[in-house]
Amino acid sequence: MENNQQDSAAITDVLENHYFKGIYEGDINGLVNVYHSGTLLFGDVKGQPYAKTLDQYLEGVAHRQSPKDSGKSFKGTIISIDVVNSIAVAKVHVKMYDFNYDEFLSFHKIDNRWLIVNKMISDVAE
């Protein structure tokens, strides 16, 4: 149980201090450090299918105005984290621009680091 709490704390750190911060600031260098290079992103945005490679996603982040620079509100909230050995799933809610995203982030502990290996998102009503 102790390792599970330590792993949950480590994932919380990744989410709060790197993932949410990277999205808010549009920090590609910070974001690339929390993703596995083979990460795929799927879901729907405004009812439309969404599928991207990590490189496509980071390219989009690099060429958009960051939520920080837009002056619009941003809030990342951790809903839950479930850890089983070296894998985990975090459910988070991200409010940015005019969107409310529910996200499921799959993590894998590789070389003693928790990395996002898959991202599923859906734009939901507030």
N, C-alpha and C positions, 0 to 999 in steps of 0.2 A: 504494500500500500504506500510505503514511503516513496518508492521510485515513481509511482503513479502521480503522487502529489508534486514531486520534483519535476517530472516531465510536464505536467499541466502548468506549473509555474514557468517553465522554460518556454512553452508554447505561448502562454499569455504574454511573456516578454517579447517574443517575436511579433505577435500581433499588435500589441500596444506601442512598442518602441520602434518598430521597423515597418510593418505592413501598413497600419493605419497612417503613420507619419509619412511614409513614402507616397501613398496615394494622395494625401492631403497636400503635400509639398510638390508633388510631381517629380520626386527624387528617383530617377531611374537607377542610379548606382546603389541606393539603399534597397530598392525593390529587388534588383537582380540577386542580391545576397540572401533573400529569403525564399527564392524559388529554385527548384531543381531545373536544370537546363531543358529537360524534356517535358515540362509542364504543359498541359493542354487546358484550355478554358472553354466551357460550354454553358449554355443557358438560353435565356430570352430577355430581351430588352424592349420594352413597350410592345410586347406580344410578338416580336420578331425573333427568329432563331439567331443565336449568337455562338460562334465557334471560332476560336483563334489559337494560334500557337503562342508560346511565350514571347517570341520575337515580335509577332504582330501586335500583341497586347502592349508591350513596352514601347513600340514605335508609336502607338496611339497615345500613350501617356506622355511621351516626349513631345508630341506635337499638339497637345491641347493646353488650354490655360488651366493651370492647377486650381483646385478648389481654394487654396490659400490666396492665390493672386486674383481670383474672381470676386472675392469678398462675400461669396455666398456661404451659407452654413455648411458645416461638415461635422459628422459625428460617426465614429465607429464604436460599436458595442459588441462585446463578446456575449453570446447567448449561452453556449455550452461548449465544453471540450471533453471528448471521450478518448481515452488512451488505452490501447491494448498492445503491450510489449513495445515494438518499434514503429507502430502505426497509430495514427490518431485522426479524428475528424473534429473540426471546429465549426460550429454554426455561429455566424456573425451577422450583424445588421449594419449596413453602411448607408448613411444619408449624405448625399452630395449632389450639388447642382439641384435639379428638380426631380431627382430619382431617390427611391428607397429600395435598396437591394438587400435581399436575403441571400446569403452566400454559405455554401458548404465548402470548406477548404480541407482537402486531404493532406496529411503530413506523413512523412517518413523520416525516421531518425537515421541519418547517414553520417558516418564518421563523427558521432556524438553531437550532431547538429540537427535540429528539427527544420526540415525544408518542406515547403508547399510543393506537392507533386501533381495536384489537380485542383481546379477551381470551377465550381458550378455556381451560377448566379441567376437570380430571377428578380425582375423589377416588380415590386408589389405595391399595393395601395398603402398609404400611410396609416 
